Amino acid sequence: MGVGVAVVVVDDAGWVLLVQRAREQYGAGQWCLPCGYVGWGEDLRAAAAREALEETGLEVEIGDVAQVTVNRHEPTRPTVGIWFNAWRVDPRAEPCAGDDAAAVGWFDPSSPPVLAFPTDRPVIASAVARRPA
């Protein structure tokens, strides 16, 4: 069983950062939080920051754990997923699609696009509660 990490980055307006999955990977064309697998011997938070940089071009600081669950979207490849709250190191930096991402963008967490992973849904929904008034 593999271990995956994801980051939940919310901007000052309360919008959540999502990437559109590319290539011939699970959920290609659909959207998800920036995510990926943890390398052998790699620190979990370092892996989350690396994945965010690779997929969005943004340097992020990793915060507390938002969710831990088993992902069963690929029945033959269950994974343990760990989602971290994160924020941009430079709040003015803009994302750009990178590794494994066809596109990247900010979305209203109350109405996200079609998601590749159902396990992202509760984490994105919790971002609604953190939106500024």
TATAJO-V701246 format. One record per backbone hydrogen bond with DSSP energy under -0.5 kcal/mol. NH is the residue of the N-H (numbers start at 1). CO is the residue of the C=O. If there is no record, write none. Layout:
nh=NH co=CO
nh=NH co=CO
This chain:
nh=2 co=78
nh=4 co=80
nh=5 co=36
nh=6 co=82
nh=7 co=34
nh=8 co=84
nh=9 co=7
nh=10 co=8
nh=10 co=86
nh=11 co=15
nh=14 co=11
nh=16 co=107
nh=17 co=9
nh=18 co=105
nh=19 co=32
nh=20 co=103
nh=21 co=19
nh=21 co=30
nh=22 co=100
nh=25 co=22
nh=25 co=23
nh=28 co=25
nh=29 co=21
nh=30 co=27
nh=31 co=114
nh=32 co=19
nh=36 co=5
nh=38 co=3
nh=42 co=39
nh=47 co=43
nh=48 co=44
nh=49 co=45
nh=50 co=46
nh=51 co=47
nh=52 co=48
nh=53 co=49
nh=54 co=50
nh=55 co=51
nh=56 co=52
nh=57 co=53
nh=58 co=52
nh=60 co=58
nh=61 co=87
nh=63 co=85
nh=66 co=83
nh=67 co=83
nh=69 co=81
nh=71 co=69
nh=71 co=79
nh=72 co=70
nh=75 co=73
nh=77 co=74
nh=79 co=71
nh=80 co=2
nh=81 co=69
nh=81 co=79
nh=82 co=4
nh=83 co=67
nh=84 co=6
nh=85 co=64
nh=86 co=8
nh=87 co=61
nh=89 co=59
nh=91 co=89
nh=93 co=90
nh=96 co=56
nh=98 co=55
nh=99 co=54
nh=101 co=98
nh=102 co=20
nh=103 co=20
nh=105 co=18
nh=107 co=16
nh=109 co=14
nh=111 co=108
nh=112 co=109
nh=116 co=31
nh=117 co=31
nh=118 co=116
nh=120 co=117
nh=121 co=117
nh=121 co=118
nh=122 co=118
nh=124 co=120
nh=125 co=121
nh=126 co=122
nh=127 co=123
nh=127 co=124
nh=128 co=124
nh=128 co=125
nh=129 co=125
nh=130 co=126
nh=130 co=127
nh=131 co=128
